[in-house]
Amino acid sequence: MSESLDISIVILNYNSIGFLEKALASIERSEFHGLKIEIVVIDNASKDDSVKVIREKYPEVRLIVSKINRGFAAGNNLARAEVGGKYILFLNPDTELNPDTLYKVYSFMENHEDVGVVSPRLVLANGDLDYSSHRGFPTPLNAFFYFFTPLARLFPRTKLFTGYTQGWKLSDPNPHEVDSISGAFFFVRKKAADDVGWWDEDYFWYGEDLEFCYNLKEKGWSVMFLPNVSTLHHKGVTSGIKGHSKAISAATKETKLRSALASTQVMRIFYKKHYEKKYPKILNFFVLTGISLLEKIRTALI
């Protein structure tokens, strides 16, 4: 570990060696312009050949092997004592960087010292925006319109209905602030990450990025989205529950079920941490009942 590094790239891998190699290749093609980087891969108890392949083919990559699947937050936190970059890019293995992405997000952060974390436009394989990279916090109203009505999809640029996607901001071609970005590409200032204690291990899978961004904002850091910088995100390859990536996912039914449960469990965790004490008990009852209903629907569809 060197304290003179500009960027530490941390990739948490779980049974994704095929995509991980594409991600590493995209990093290799990046335009560094003299930046000093390191790459750390944390393997979260993969059952495929991930560890063997990394050791044999990528000697320049620092490999941390966990004997158990620690989940996203605890898995990424294994890098906390290992990285030395001024910035840390937490990167999913199912992403592919454009050649100019890394340097552009780095340059933006260098010129905006109040920004804690930044995301480019994450683009799905079908060309759509991954809305996780441009999100609002799931307040009761935001969650209701997004998860339980079609209004956010019917009126994707209406502020009232798109609080969760912050869709009314998407017409802005300039860098702009959002509530939260995706953990798939999470370019964070190390000083800011240390300020909030890194990833909250109350979350196992999903929701960690919302919590991280919420905590950054509580500490006065900005969360920014860059519309003119992009990265490909296959999304859902590990979980197997995303419609656009089901065909290329190798996830087992057990993994899909665990993922579906985790996607709603995090809603309870986040709500109880940040909103339960702010709202009347009757609203809390309806919110938590709604989460349970959504959970039953999602698991039934596996």
C-alpha positions as CSV (number, residue, x, y, z in Angstrom):
1,M,0.0,0.0,0.0
2,S,1.3,3.4,-1.0
3,E,-0.1,6.7,0.3
4,S,0.9,8.4,-2.9
5,L,-1.7,6.6,-5.0
6,D,-4.4,8.6,-6.7
7,I,-7.1,5.9,-7.0
8,S,-7.7,2.5,-5.4
9,I,-10.1,0.4,-7.4
10,V,-11.9,-2.1,-5.2
11,I,-13.9,-4.9,-6.9
12,L,-15.9,-7.3,-4.8
13,N,-16.4,-10.5,-6.7
14,Y,-18.8,-13.5,-6.2
15,N,-18.9,-16.2,-8.9
16,S,-18.4,-13.6,-11.7
17,I,-15.1,-14.4,-13.2
18,G,-16.3,-13.9,-16.8
19,F,-17.6,-10.4,-16.1
20,L,-14.7,-9.6,-13.8
21,E,-12.2,-10.2,-16.6
22,K,-14.1,-7.8,-18.8
23,A,-14.1,-5.2,-16.0
24,L,-10.3,-5.6,-15.6
25,A,-9.8,-5.3,-19.3
26,S,-11.8,-2.1,-19.4
27,I,-9.6,-0.7,-16.6
28,E,-6.5,-1.6,-18.6
29,R,-7.9,0.3,-21.6
30,S,-8.5,3.4,-19.5
31,E,-6.7,6.7,-20.1
32,F,-4.7,7.3,-16.9
33,H,-2.8,10.5,-17.9
34,G,-0.2,9.7,-15.3
35,L,-2.6,8.7,-12.5
36,K,-1.2,6.1,-10.1
37,I,-3.8,3.4,-9.4
38,E,-4.0,0.1,-7.6
39,I,-6.6,-2.7,-8.1
40,V,-7.8,-4.8,-5.2
41,V,-10.1,-7.7,-5.9
42,I,-12.0,-9.1,-2.9
43,D,-13.3,-12.6,-3.5
44,N,-16.4,-13.3,-1.5
45,A,-16.1,-17.1,-1.2
46,S,-16.8,-17.7,-4.9
47,K,-17.4,-21.3,-6.0
48,D,-16.2,-20.8,-9.6
49,D,-12.6,-20.4,-10.7
50,S,-12.3,-16.7,-9.8
51,V,-9.5,-17.0,-7.3
52,K,-7.4,-19.4,-9.5
53,V,-7.8,-17.2,-12.6
54,I,-6.9,-14.0,-10.8
55,R,-3.8,-15.5,-9.2
56,E,-2.6,-17.0,-12.5
57,K,-3.5,-14.3,-15.0
58,Y,-3.4,-11.0,-13.0
59,P,-0.4,-10.8,-10.8
60,E,-0.7,-7.0,-10.7
61,V,-4.0,-7.3,-8.9
62,R,-4.0,-7.5,-5.1
63,L,-6.3,-10.3,-4.1
64,I,-8.1,-10.6,-0.8
65,V,-9.9,-14.0,-0.3
66,S,-12.7,-14.3,2.1
67,K,-13.6,-17.9,3.1
68,I,-17.2,-16.9,3.7
69,N,-19.7,-14.8,1.8
70,R,-19.7,-11.6,3.9
71,G,-22.1,-9.7,1.7
72,F,-21.5,-6.4,-0.1
73,A,-20.8,-4.1,2.9
74,A,-18.6,-6.3,5.0
75,G,-16.9,-7.7,1.9
76,N,-15.9,-4.2,0.7
77,N,-14.9,-3.2,4.2
78,L,-12.1,-5.8,4.0
79,A,-10.2,-3.3,1.9
80,R,-10.3,-0.6,4.4
81,A,-6.9,-1.2,5.9
82,E,-5.4,-2.2,2.5
83,V,-6.0,0.8,0.2
84,G,-3.9,3.9,-0.1
85,G,-5.6,6.0,-2.8
86,K,-6.8,9.5,-2.3
87,Y,-10.0,8.2,-3.9
88,I,-11.6,4.8,-3.9
89,L,-13.6,3.4,-6.7
90,F,-15.9,0.6,-5.5
91,L,-16.6,-1.1,-8.8
92,N,-18.9,-4.1,-9.5
93,P,-17.4,-6.9,-11.6
94,D,-20.4,-6.6,-14.1
95,T,-19.3,-3.1,-15.2
96,E,-17.2,-2.0,-18.1
97,L,-15.5,1.4,-18.1
98,N,-15.3,3.7,-21.1
99,P,-11.6,4.7,-21.7
100,D,-12.2,8.3,-20.5
101,T,-14.5,7.5,-17.5
102,L,-11.9,7.1,-14.8
103,Y,-9.9,10.3,-15.6
104,K,-13.1,12.4,-16.0
105,V,-14.5,11.5,-12.6
106,Y,-11.1,11.9,-11.0
107,S,-10.8,15.4,-12.5
108,F,-14.2,16.4,-11.4
109,M,-13.5,15.4,-7.8
110,E,-10.2,17.3,-7.9
111,N,-12.1,20.5,-8.8
112,H,-14.9,20.0,-6.3
113,E,-13.6,19.5,-2.8
114,D,-17.1,19.5,-1.2
115,V,-18.1,16.4,-3.1
116,G,-17.9,13.2,-1.2
117,V,-18.9,10.7,-4.0
118,V,-19.7,10.9,-7.7
119,S,-21.2,8.6,-10.3
120,P,-21.2,8.6,-14.1
121,R,-24.3,7.7,-16.0
122,L,-24.6,3.9,-15.6
123,V,-26.0,2.5,-18.8
124,L,-27.7,-0.9,-19.0
125,A,-26.9,-3.3,-21.9
126,N,-30.2,-2.3,-23.6
127,G,-29.1,1.4,-23.5
128,D,-31.4,2.5,-20.7
129,L,-30.2,4.4,-17.7
130,D,-29.6,2.4,-14.6
131,Y,-31.7,4.5,-12.2
132,S,-29.8,3.3,-9.2
133,S,-27.1,5.8,-10.3
134,H,-29.5,8.7,-10.0
135,R,-31.7,8.1,-7.0
136,G,-33.7,9.9,-4.4
137,F,-34.1,8.6,-0.8
138,P,-37.1,6.2,-0.3
139,T,-39.3,8.4,1.8
140,P,-42.8,7.0,2.2
141,L,-44.1,9.2,-0.6
142,N,-41.2,8.5,-3.0
143,A,-41.5,4.7,-2.3
144,F,-45.2,4.7,-2.8
145,F,-45.2,6.3,-6.2
146,Y,-42.3,4.2,-7.4
147,F,-43.1,0.7,-6.0
148,F,-46.8,0.6,-5.7
149,T,-48.1,2.8,-8.6
150,P,-47.3,3.2,-12.3
151,L,-47.1,7.0,-12.0
152,A,-43.4,7.2,-11.8
153,R,-43.1,5.3,-15.1
154,L,-46.0,7.0,-16.8
155,F,-44.7,10.5,-15.9
156,P,-40.9,10.0,-15.7
157,R,-40.1,13.7,-15.6
158,T,-42.7,14.8,-13.0
159,K,-41.2,15.9,-9.7
160,L,-44.1,14.7,-7.6
161,F,-44.1,11.2,-8.9
162,T,-40.3,10.6,-9.5
163,G,-38.9,11.4,-6.1
164,Y,-37.2,8.0,-6.0
165,T,-35.6,8.3,-9.4
166,Q,-35.3,12.1,-9.3
167,G,-36.4,11.9,-12.9
168,W,-37.1,15.6,-13.2
169,K,-33.4,16.3,-13.0
170,L,-32.4,14.1,-15.9
171,S,-33.0,16.8,-18.5
172,D,-30.1,18.7,-16.9
173,P,-27.0,18.1,-19.1
174,N,-24.7,19.5,-16.3
175,P,-23.3,17.7,-13.3
176,H,-25.9,17.8,-10.6
177,E,-26.6,16.7,-7.1
178,V,-28.7,13.7,-6.3
179,D,-29.6,11.9,-3.1
180,S,-27.9,8.6,-3.8
181,I,-25.9,6.8,-6.5
182,S,-25.2,3.1,-7.1
183,G,-22.6,1.0,-5.3
184,A,-21.8,-0.5,-8.8
185,F,-19.7,2.6,-9.5
186,F,-19.0,4.5,-6.3
187,F,-16.1,6.9,-6.7
188,V,-15.7,8.2,-3.2
189,R,-13.1,10.5,-1.6
190,K,-11.3,8.4,1.0
191,K,-11.5,11.3,3.5
192,A,-15.3,11.2,3.1
193,A,-15.5,7.4,3.4
194,D,-13.4,7.5,6.6
195,D,-15.7,10.3,7.9
196,V,-18.7,8.0,7.8
197,G,-17.0,4.8,8.7
198,W,-17.2,3.1,5.3
199,W,-20.0,0.6,4.5
200,D,-22.7,-0.1,7.1
201,E,-22.6,-3.8,7.8
202,D,-26.2,-3.9,9.0
203,Y,-26.9,-4.4,5.2
204,F,-25.9,-7.7,3.6
205,W,-27.0,-7.1,0.0
206,Y,-28.6,-4.0,-1.4
207,G,-29.3,-0.7,0.3
208,E,-25.7,-0.1,1.4
209,D,-25.2,2.6,-1.2
210,L,-28.3,4.5,0.0
211,E,-27.1,4.3,3.6
212,F,-23.6,5.4,2.6
213,C,-24.9,8.4,0.7
214,Y,-27.4,9.3,3.4
215,N,-24.5,9.3,5.9
216,L,-22.3,11.4,3.6
217,K,-25.0,14.0,3.3
218,E,-25.5,14.0,7.1
219,K,-21.8,15.0,7.3
220,G,-22.2,17.8,4.8
221,W,-20.7,16.0,1.7
222,S,-22.4,16.3,-1.7
223,V,-23.4,13.4,-3.9
224,M,-23.0,14.1,-7.6
225,F,-24.1,12.6,-10.9
226,L,-22.2,13.3,-14.2
227,P,-24.6,13.0,-17.2
228,N,-21.8,13.3,-19.8
229,V,-19.7,10.4,-18.4
230,S,-20.9,6.9,-18.8
231,T,-20.1,3.3,-17.8
232,L,-21.8,0.0,-18.9
233,H,-23.5,-1.9,-16.2
234,H,-24.9,-5.4,-16.9
235,K,-26.6,-5.3,-13.5
236,G,-28.2,-8.2,-11.7
237,V,-25.7,-10.8,-13.0
238,T,-25.0,-12.0,-9.5
239,S,-28.5,-11.9,-8.2
240,G,-30.3,-13.2,-11.3
241,I,-33.5,-11.3,-10.5
242,K,-33.2,-8.3,-12.9
243,G,-35.3,-8.8,-16.1
244,H,-32.7,-7.3,-18.5
245,S,-29.9,-9.7,-17.2
246,K,-31.7,-12.9,-16.3
247,A,-30.5,-14.5,-19.6
248,I,-26.8,-14.0,-18.8
249,S,-27.0,-14.7,-15.1
250,A,-25.6,-18.0,-13.6
251,A,-27.4,-17.4,-10.3
252,T,-29.1,-20.4,-8.8
253,K,-32.7,-20.4,-7.6
254,E,-31.4,-20.3,-4.0
255,T,-29.4,-17.2,-4.9
256,K,-32.3,-15.5,-6.7
257,L,-34.6,-16.1,-3.7
258,R,-32.0,-14.8,-1.3
259,S,-31.6,-11.7,-3.5
260,A,-35.4,-11.1,-3.7
261,L,-35.6,-11.3,0.1
262,A,-32.6,-9.0,0.6
263,S,-34.1,-6.4,-1.7
264,T,-37.1,-5.9,0.7
265,Q,-35.2,-6.5,3.9
266,V,-33.1,-3.5,3.3
267,M,-36.2,-1.4,3.0
268,R,-37.1,-2.3,6.5
269,I,-33.6,-1.6,7.8
270,F,-33.4,1.8,6.1
271,Y,-36.9,2.9,7.1
272,K,-36.4,2.0,10.7
273,K,-33.0,3.7,10.8
274,H,-34.1,7.0,9.3
275,Y,-37.8,7.4,9.1
276,E,-39.7,5.4,11.7
277,K,-39.2,8.0,14.4
278,K,-40.2,10.8,12.1
279,Y,-43.6,9.6,11.1
280,P,-46.8,8.6,13.0
281,K,-47.3,5.0,14.0
282,I,-50.2,4.5,11.6
283,L,-48.0,5.5,8.6
284,N,-45.3,3.2,9.9
285,F,-47.8,0.4,10.0
286,F,-48.8,0.9,6.4
287,V,-45.3,1.3,5.2
288,L,-44.0,-1.9,6.8
289,T,-47.1,-3.8,5.7
290,G,-46.5,-2.6,2.2
291,I,-42.9,-3.8,2.3
292,S,-44.1,-7.2,3.5
293,L,-46.6,-7.3,0.6
294,L,-43.9,-6.4,-1.9
295,E,-41.6,-9.1,-0.4
296,K,-44.3,-11.8,-0.9
297,I,-44.8,-10.7,-4.5
298,R,-41.1,-10.7,-5.3
299,T,-40.4,-14.1,-3.8
300,A,-43.5,-15.6,-5.4
301,L,-42.1,-14.7,-8.8
302,I,-38.8,-16.6,-8.4
